[in-house]
Amino acid sequence: MSSKAIYTSLLRPPVLHILRAAGFHATKPAVLDALVDLTARYLSLLAANSAAHAQENHNDLILTVTDVRMALQDVGALWPQRSAMEEDLMGEEDMRGIDNFVKWMVGAEHQEIRRVAGLIETEVPLPGIDEPTGREDFLTALKRKHNKTGESSRFQGTVLGTTAEEKPIRIEGGPVEILQDWGKRLRKTSMKEDTPSSQEPSSAPTSSTGSPLTPI
């Protein structure tokens, strides 16, 4: 399975939960695929714009709240919003778009999806989970449900877990024991072959006595 198919499959449950929290109880597969594709495109655009603003504002890719806010403004999530020139003329920053966005996010209409996302405390079991999870998101609760052994290493090194630690690969029967050392040895050999010799032969013809002839 390609990485695009994996991430599309991982995006389906959140979209389904958003639809269910909004009051929908069923949908056609084609409609769900279209919504998943739109969600992926929107998130990709938001991430790309955030990275672009981070590069312009502080010349690195470490995102700040300001970078994300500017990206949200680019995609039209913050409205109404005056332009930077209008804010300079009026002498104050327009906070209406941010205030409306915060009210929309923490409003009563989104309480159910915030519960599924683990942003608020709950005593009601999540969909597909048999017992209450407290302040825990759906994916974490689902992983805990299917991981009967309680070992977090089951998902390590996958898109659902933490990054796996790099371990040295042992080589048996060779001059080196670790694959990294083999790579260093090959690089040293390549550097020696590319280094020109300090004593290059002279291209000038020599006489019978061995002394070089004076070029005419």
Backbone hydrogen bonds, N-H to C=O, Kabsch-Sander energy under -0.5 kcal/mol:
donor,donor_aa,acceptor,acceptor_aa,energy
6,I,2,S,-2.0
7,Y,3,S,-2.5
8,T,4,K,-2.1
9,S,5,A,-2.1
10,L,6,I,-2.1
11,L,7,Y,-1.3
12,R,8,T,-0.9
15,V,11,L,-1.7
16,L,12,R,-2.6
17,H,13,P,-2.6
18,I,14,P,-2.3
19,L,15,V,-2.3
20,R,16,L,-2.5
21,A,17,H,-2.7
22,A,18,I,-1.6
23,G,20,R,-1.2
24,F,19,L,-2.5
32,L,28,K,-2.3
33,D,29,P,-2.6
34,A,30,A,-2.0
35,L,31,V,-2.3
36,V,32,L,-2.6
37,D,33,D,-2.3
38,L,34,A,-2.3
39,T,35,L,-2.5
40,A,36,V,-2.4
41,R,37,D,-2.4
42,Y,38,L,-2.3
43,L,39,T,-2.5
44,S,40,A,-2.4
45,L,41,R,-2.3
46,L,42,Y,-2.4
47,A,43,L,-2.6
48,A,44,S,-2.5
49,N,45,L,-2.4
50,S,46,L,-2.1
51,A,47,A,-2.3
52,A,48,A,-2.2
53,H,49,N,-2.4
54,A,50,S,-2.2
55,Q,51,A,-2.1
56,E,52,A,-1.9
57,N,53,H,-2.8
58,H,54,A,-2.2
59,N,55,Q,-0.8
60,D,54,A,-1.0
63,L,61,L,-0.9
68,V,64,T,-1.9
69,R,65,V,-2.5
70,M,66,T,-2.4
71,A,67,D,-1.9
72,L,68,V,-2.6
73,Q,69,R,-2.0
74,D,70,M,-1.8
75,V,71,A,-1.9
76,G,73,Q,-0.8
77,A,72,L,-2.6
78,L,72,L,-0.7
79,W,77,A,-0.7
87,E,83,S,-2.2
88,D,84,A,-2.0
89,L,85,M,-2.0
90,M,86,E,-2.2
91,G,87,E,-1.5
92,E,87,E,-1.1
95,M,93,E,-0.7
97,G,80,P,-0.6
99,D,95,M,-2.6
100,N,96,R,-2.5
101,F,97,G,-2.0
102,V,98,I,-2.4
103,K,99,D,-2.4
104,W,100,N,-2.2
105,M,101,F,-2.0
106,V,102,V,-2.4
107,G,103,K,-0.5
110,H,107,G,-1.2
111,Q,108,A,-1.3
114,R,110,H,-1.7
115,R,111,Q,-1.6
116,V,112,E,-2.0
117,A,113,I,-1.9
118,G,115,R,-1.1
119,L,114,R,-2.7
120,I,114,R,-0.7
129,I,126,L,-2.4
134,G,122,T,-0.7
136,E,134,G,-1.2
138,F,116,V,-1.6
141,A,137,D,-2.2
142,L,138,F,-2.4
143,K,139,L,-2.5
144,R,140,T,-2.1
145,K,141,A,-1.8
146,H,142,L,-1.9
147,N,143,K,-0.9
148,K,146,H,-1.0
150,G,147,N,-1.0
152,S,150,G,-0.5
154,R,151,E,-1.0
155,F,152,S,-0.8
156,Q,153,S,-0.7
157,G,162,T,-3.7
158,T,155,F,-1.6
161,G,158,T,-1.1
170,R,168,P,-0.6
171,I,177,E,-2.9
179,L,169,I,-1.8
182,W,178,I,-1.6
183,G,179,L,-1.9
184,K,180,Q,-2.0
185,R,181,D,-2.2
186,L,182,W,-2.2
187,R,183,G,-2.1
188,K,184,K,-2.2
189,T,185,R,-2.1
190,S,186,L,-2.3
191,M,187,R,-2.2
192,K,188,K,-2.0
193,E,189,T,-1.9
194,D,190,S,-1.7
195,T,191,M,-1.2
200,E,198,S,-0.7
207,S,211,S,-2.4
210,G,207,S,-1.2
213,L,205,P,-1.9
